[in-house]
Amino acid sequence: MKTATIPSLRVDPELRQSAESVLAEGESLSSFVEQAIRATVAQRLAEREFIARGLLARDNARRGGVYVEAADVVSRLEGMLEKAKAGRAAA
């Protein structure tokens, strides 16, 4: 497969210095930038899918008339958190 290039990017010297200061041993600035782009693309795709699932759930709830109160959801999540904390403390 042929490779492609990312357009060059002009940044403040401080940003470049900050990026270079966090490079792992043997890591190049180019590989750091590539990894950052990959991570951001993955995050944005996941966000897009999350929103799509939320909108679908909203539409299904409207059609079916079945809703769950936010307070009930928060209460259930708090219960799950407490159970997880208790399990962790016991371990």
OpenMM code with the backbone's topology and positions (N, CA, C; nanometers):
from openmm import Vec3, app, unit

residues = "MET LYS THR ALA THR ILE PRO SER LEU ARG VAL ASP PRO GLU LEU ARG GLN SER ALA GLU SER VAL LEU ALA GLU GLY GLU SER LEU SER SER PHE VAL GLU GLN ALA ILE ARG ALA THR VAL ALA GLN ARG LEU ALA GLU ARG GLU PHE ILE ALA ARG GLY LEU LEU ALA ARG ASP ASN ALA ARG ARG GLY GLY VAL TYR VAL GLU ALA ALA ASP VAL VAL SER ARG LEU GLU GLY MET LEU GLU LYS ALA LYS ALA GLY ARG ALA ALA ALA".split()
positions = [
    Vec3(0.0847, -0.1177, 0.0000),
    Vec3(0.0000, 0.0000, 0.0000),
    Vec3(0.0891, 0.1238, 0.0000),
    Vec3(0.0523, 0.2194, -0.0816),
    Vec3(0.1245, 0.3457, -0.0849),
    Vec3(0.0972, 0.4244, 0.0418),
    Vec3(0.1932, 0.5030, 0.0817),
    Vec3(0.1719, 0.5890, 0.1979),
    Vec3(0.1358, 0.7285, 0.1507),
    Vec3(0.0789, 0.8043, 0.2414),
    Vec3(0.0432, 0.9429, 0.2128),
    Vec3(0.1106, 1.0303, 0.3174),
    Vec3(0.1081, 1.1594, 0.2958),
    Vec3(0.1692, 1.2509, 0.3916),
    Vec3(0.0629, 1.3384, 0.4561),
    Vec3(0.0951, 1.3859, 0.5741),
    Vec3(0.0121, 1.4832, 0.6450),
    Vec3(0.0723, 1.6194, 0.6156),
    Vec3(-0.0107, 1.7195, 0.5935),
    Vec3(0.0457, 1.8527, 0.5666),
    Vec3(0.1359, 1.8995, 0.6809),
    Vec3(0.2404, 1.9715, 0.6434),
    Vec3(0.3288, 2.0257, 0.7471),
    Vec3(0.2504, 2.1257, 0.8312),
    Vec3(0.2970, 2.1442, 0.9515),
    Vec3(0.2224, 2.2231, 1.0484),
    Vec3(0.3145, 2.3231, 1.1154),
    Vec3(0.2772, 2.4484, 1.1122),
    Vec3(0.3546, 2.5518, 1.1809),
    Vec3(0.2973, 2.5684, 1.3214),
    Vec3(0.3871, 2.5654, 1.4196),
    Vec3(0.3458, 2.5804, 1.5591),
    Vec3(0.4404, 2.6763, 1.6291),
    Vec3(0.3969, 2.7234, 1.7449),
    Vec3(0.4836, 2.8072, 1.8268),
    Vec3(0.6036, 2.7250, 1.8723),
    Vec3(0.7187, 2.7875, 1.8843),
    Vec3(0.8364, 2.7143, 1.9337),
    Vec3(0.8122, 2.6493, 2.0700),
    Vec3(0.7297, 2.7112, 2.1532),
    Vec3(0.7009, 2.6550, 2.2854),
    Vec3(0.6269, 2.5221, 2.2741),
    Vec3(0.5334, 2.5129, 2.1794),
    Vec3(0.4598, 2.3873, 2.1611),
    Vec3(0.5535, 2.2777, 2.1120),
    Vec3(0.6390, 2.3106, 2.0181),
    Vec3(0.7347, 2.2102, 1.9691),
    Vec3(0.8256, 2.1641, 2.0818),
    Vec3(0.8729, 2.2577, 2.1616),
    Vec3(0.9607, 2.2228, 2.2726),
    Vec3(0.8872, 2.1347, 2.3737),
    Vec3(0.7599, 2.1666, 2.4016),
    Vec3(0.6803, 2.0851, 2.4930),
    Vec3(0.6635, 1.9438, 2.4393),
    Vec3(0.6348, 1.9330, 2.3102),
    Vec3(0.6179, 1.8011, 2.2486),
    Vec3(0.7478, 1.7229, 2.2547),
    Vec3(0.8576, 1.7859, 2.2222),
    Vec3(0.9866, 1.7172, 2.2250),
    Vec3(1.0242, 1.6749, 2.3666),
    Vec3(0.9795, 1.7518, 2.4658),
    Vec3(1.0175, 1.7212, 2.6039),
    Vec3(0.9486, 1.5952, 2.6578),
    Vec3(0.8425, 1.5505, 2.5931),
    Vec3(0.7700, 1.4324, 2.6412),
    Vec3(0.7910, 1.3090, 2.5532),
    Vec3(0.8798, 1.3186, 2.4568),
    Vec3(0.9061, 1.2039, 2.3704),
    Vec3(0.9703, 1.0911, 2.4505),
    Vec3(0.9278, 0.9697, 2.4216),
    Vec3(0.9905, 0.8527, 2.4826),
    Vec3(1.1267, 0.8302, 2.4173),
    Vec3(1.2104, 0.7543, 2.4840),
    Vec3(1.3429, 0.7275, 2.4291),
    Vec3(1.3299, 0.6591, 2.2937),
    Vec3(1.3974, 0.7134, 2.1954),
    Vec3(1.3941, 0.6578, 2.0604),
    Vec3(1.2726, 0.6996, 1.9789),
    Vec3(1.1815, 0.7739, 2.0380),
    Vec3(1.0608, 0.8181, 1.9670),
    Vec3(1.0916, 0.9465, 1.8910),
    Vec3(1.0439, 0.9545, 1.7688),
    Vec3(1.0634, 1.0764, 1.6901),
    Vec3(0.9413, 1.1666, 1.7029),
    Vec3(0.9612, 1.2912, 1.6730),
    Vec3(0.8494, 1.3849, 1.6745),
    Vec3(0.7444, 1.3431, 1.5721),
    Vec3(0.7887, 1.2914, 1.4591),
    Vec3(0.6947, 1.2450, 1.3560),
    Vec3(0.6080, 1.1300, 1.4069),
    Vec3(0.6681, 1.0335, 1.4765),
    Vec3(0.5886, 0.9207, 1.5265),
    Vec3(0.4950, 0.9667, 1.6374),
    Vec3(0.5394, 1.0647, 1.7157),
    Vec3(0.4541, 1.1211, 1.8202),
    Vec3(0.3314, 1.1875, 1.7580),
    Vec3(0.3528, 1.2652, 1.6538),
    Vec3(0.2421, 1.3333, 1.5856),
    Vec3(0.1490, 1.2312, 1.5211),
    Vec3(0.2052, 1.1281, 1.4593),
    Vec3(0.1216, 1.0243, 1.3978),
    Vec3(0.0353, 0.9559, 1.5031),
    Vec3(0.0940, 0.9223, 1.6170),
    Vec3(0.0184, 0.8560, 1.7239),
    Vec3(-0.0911, 0.9484, 1.7754),
    Vec3(-0.0622, 1.0773, 1.7881),
    Vec3(-0.1632, 1.1731, 1.8348),
    Vec3(-0.2791, 1.1825, 1.7358),
    Vec3(-0.2473, 1.1815, 1.6082),
    Vec3(-0.3527, 1.1866, 1.5058),
    Vec3(-0.4384, 1.0599, 1.5122),
    Vec3(-0.3733, 0.9438, 1.5231),
    Vec3(-0.4481, 0.8178, 1.5314),
    Vec3(-0.5399, 0.8165, 1.6541),
    Vec3(-0.4875, 0.8612, 1.7665),
    Vec3(-0.5670, 0.8619, 1.8899),
    Vec3(-0.6858, 0.9569, 1.8776),
    Vec3(-0.6630, 1.0730, 1.8186),
    Vec3(-0.7715, 1.1699, 1.8040),
    Vec3(-0.8774, 1.1195, 1.7066),
    Vec3(-0.8356, 1.0581, 1.5980),
    Vec3(-0.9311, 1.0010, 1.5022),
    Vec3(-1.0155, 0.8943, 1.5713),
    Vec3(-0.9513, 0.8050, 1.6472),
    Vec3(-1.0250, 0.6995, 1.7175),
    Vec3(-1.1233, 0.7592, 1.8177),
    Vec3(-1.0794, 0.8621, 1.8892),
    Vec3(-1.1672, 0.9267, 1.9875),
    Vec3(-1.2882, 0.9908, 1.9191),
    Vec3(-1.2649, 1.0579, 1.8092),
    Vec3(-1.3761, 1.1232, 1.7399),
    Vec3(-1.4726, 1.0222, 1.6789),
    Vec3(-1.4210, 0.9115, 1.6284),
    Vec3(-1.5104, 0.8075, 1.5759),
    Vec3(-1.5939, 0.7478, 1.6875),
    Vec3(-1.5312, 0.7228, 1.8018),
    Vec3(-1.6048, 0.6681, 1.9160),
    Vec3(-1.7105, 0.7671, 1.9628),
    Vec3(-1.6761, 0.8940, 1.9645),
    Vec3(-1.7726, 0.9976, 2.0041),
    Vec3(-1.8901, 1.0021, 1.9073),
    Vec3(-1.8605, 0.9940, 1.7800),
    Vec3(-1.9652, 0.9953, 1.6775),
    Vec3(-2.0597, 0.8763, 1.6955),
    Vec3(-2.0014, 0.7583, 1.7203),
    Vec3(-2.0824, 0.6375, 1.7412),
    Vec3(-2.1642, 0.6482, 1.8697),
    Vec3(-2.1060, 0.7046, 1.9739),
    Vec3(-2.1764, 0.7237, 2.1012),
    Vec3(-2.2984, 0.8127, 2.0820),
    Vec3(-2.2797, 0.9222, 2.0100),
    Vec3(-2.3911, 1.0139, 1.9846),
    Vec3(-2.4984, 0.9454, 1.9012),
    Vec3(-2.4573, 0.8696, 1.8006),
    Vec3(-2.5545, 0.7988, 1.7162),
    Vec3(-2.6359, 0.6994, 1.7998),
    Vec3(-2.5685, 0.6263, 1.8914),
    Vec3(-2.6416, 0.5321, 1.9779),
    Vec3(-2.7376, 0.6064, 2.0699),
    Vec3(-2.6940, 0.7205, 2.1211),
    Vec3(-2.7802, 0.7997, 2.2086),
    Vec3(-2.9031, 0.8507, 2.1359),
    Vec3(-2.8841, 0.8994, 2.0141),
    Vec3(-2.9979, 0.9481, 1.9361),
    Vec3(-3.0941, 0.8349, 1.9018),
    Vec3(-3.0385, 0.7178, 1.8703),
    Vec3(-3.1228, 0.6015, 1.8414),
    Vec3(-3.2021, 0.5614, 1.9657),
    Vec3(-3.1368, 0.5610, 2.0810),
    Vec3(-3.2053, 0.5270, 2.2059),
    Vec3(-3.3153, 0.6285, 2.2356),
    Vec3(-3.2874, 0.7545, 2.2121),
    Vec3(-3.3890, 0.8585, 2.2322),
    Vec3(-3.5095, 0.8338, 2.1422),
    Vec3(-3.4820, 0.8062, 2.0160),
    Vec3(-3.5917, 0.7831, 1.9210),
    Vec3(-3.6724, 0.6591, 1.9592),
    Vec3(-3.6033, 0.5534, 2.0016),
    Vec3(-3.6730, 0.4314, 2.0446),
    Vec3(-3.7591, 0.4587, 2.1681),
    Vec3(-3.7071, 0.5380, 2.2605),
    Vec3(-3.7831, 0.5716, 2.3811),
    Vec3(-3.9074, 0.6534, 2.3443),
    Vec3(-3.8917, 0.7449, 2.2525),
    Vec3(-4.0074, 0.8256, 2.2102),
    Vec3(-4.1141, 0.7386, 2.1451),
    Vec3(-4.0678, 0.6454, 2.0597),
    Vec3(-4.1635, 0.5569, 1.9925),
    Vec3(-4.2333, 0.4644, 2.0913),
    Vec3(-4.1566, 0.4100, 2.1839),
    Vec3(-4.2126, 0.3138, 2.2783),
    Vec3(-4.2721, 0.3773, 2.4019),
    Vec3(-4.2418, 0.5039, 2.4261),
    Vec3(-4.2930, 0.5726, 2.5438),
    Vec3(-4.2314, 0.5246, 2.6742),
    Vec3(-4.1175, 0.4568, 2.6662),
    Vec3(-4.0516, 0.4043, 2.7862),
    Vec3(-3.9303, 0.4912, 2.8169),
    Vec3(-3.9349, 0.5538, 2.9326),
    Vec3(-3.8260, 0.6406, 2.9752),
    Vec3(-3.7785, 0.5986, 3.1131),
    Vec3(-3.6540, 0.6283, 3.1426),
    Vec3(-3.5982, 0.6035, 3.2757),
    Vec3(-3.5567, 0.7388, 3.3321),
    Vec3(-3.5991, 0.7669, 3.4529),
    Vec3(-3.5655, 0.8940, 3.5159),
    Vec3(-3.4156, 0.9021, 3.5413),
    Vec3(-3.3602, 1.0199, 3.5210),
    Vec3(-3.2170, 1.0405, 3.5416),
    Vec3(-3.1760, 1.0053, 3.6841),
    Vec3(-3.2581, 1.0396, 3.7813),
    Vec3(-3.2264, 1.0095, 3.9212),
    Vec3(-3.2148, 0.8588, 3.9429),
    Vec3(-3.2968, 0.7801, 3.8741),
    Vec3(-3.2895, 0.6350, 3.8863),
    Vec3(-3.1588, 0.5821, 3.8268),
    Vec3(-3.1196, 0.6390, 3.7154),
    Vec3(-2.9946, 0.5969, 3.6516),
    Vec3(-2.8767, 0.6302, 3.7425),
    Vec3(-2.8739, 0.7515, 3.7959),
    Vec3(-2.7654, 0.7932, 3.8840),
    Vec3(-2.7607, 0.7048, 4.0076),
    Vec3(-2.8763, 0.6752, 4.0635),
    Vec3(-2.8830, 0.5899, 4.1816),
    Vec3(-2.8276, 0.4508, 4.1521),
    Vec3(-2.8630, 0.3956, 4.0383),
    Vec3(-2.8124, 0.2632, 4.0009),
    Vec3(-2.6619, 0.2665, 3.9794),
    Vec3(-2.6125, 0.3708, 3.9150),
    Vec3(-2.4687, 0.3828, 3.8931),
    Vec3(-2.3936, 0.3981, 4.0251),
    Vec3(-2.4514, 0.4749, 4.1177),
    Vec3(-2.3885, 0.4899, 4.2495),
    Vec3(-2.3831, 0.3561, 4.3221),
    Vec3(-2.4886, 0.2766, 4.3095),
    Vec3(-2.4895, 0.1434, 4.3697),
    Vec3(-2.3817, 0.0542, 4.3103),
    Vec3(-2.3651, 0.0613, 4.1784),
    Vec3(-2.2619, -0.0171, 4.1123),
    Vec3(-2.1231, 0.0265, 4.1593),
    Vec3(-2.1050, 0.1574, 4.1746),
    Vec3(-1.9765, 0.2098, 4.2209),
    Vec3(-1.9455, 0.1634, 4.3623),
    Vec3(-2.0447, 0.1702, 4.4504),
    Vec3(-2.0250, 0.1262, 4.5894),
    Vec3(-1.9919, -0.0229, 4.5943),
    Vec3(-2.0604, -0.1013, 4.5124),
    Vec3(-2.0347, -0.2458, 4.5084),
    Vec3(-1.8914, -0.2726, 4.4604),
    Vec3(-1.8473, -0.1976, 4.3594),
    Vec3(-1.7116, -0.2140, 4.3082),
    Vec3(-1.6084, -0.1729, 4.4124),
    Vec3(-1.6347, -0.0651, 4.4838),
    Vec3(-1.5435, -0.0214, 4.5899),
    Vec3(-1.5351, -0.1247, 4.7003),
    Vec3(-1.6478, -0.1813, 4.7377),
    Vec3(-1.6495, -0.2833, 4.8433),
    Vec3(-1.5716, -0.4070, 4.7988),
    Vec3(-1.5888, -0.4461, 4.6753),
    Vec3(-1.5161, -0.5609, 4.6222),
    Vec3(-1.3670, -0.5353, 4.6181),
    Vec3(-1.3283, -0.4152, 4.5853),
    Vec3(-1.1877, -0.3792, 4.5785),
    Vec3(-1.1265, -0.3754, 4.7175),
    Vec3(-1.2031, -0.3253, 4.8161),
    Vec3(-1.1541, -0.3178, 4.9534),
    Vec3(-1.1359, -0.4575, 5.0129),
    Vec3(-1.2225, -0.5509, 4.9713),
    Vec3(-1.2151, -0.6872, 5.0227),
    Vec3(-1.0964, -0.7636, 4.9628),
    Vec3(-1.0529, -0.7220, 4.8469),
    Vec3(-0.9449, -0.7935, 4.7777),
    Vec3(-0.8087, -0.7617, 4.8299),
] * unit.nanometer
topology = app.Topology()
chain = topology.addChain("A")
for resn in residues:
    res = topology.addResidue(resn, chain)
    for name in ("N", "CA", "C"):
        topology.addAtom(name, app.Element.getBySymbol(name[0]), res)
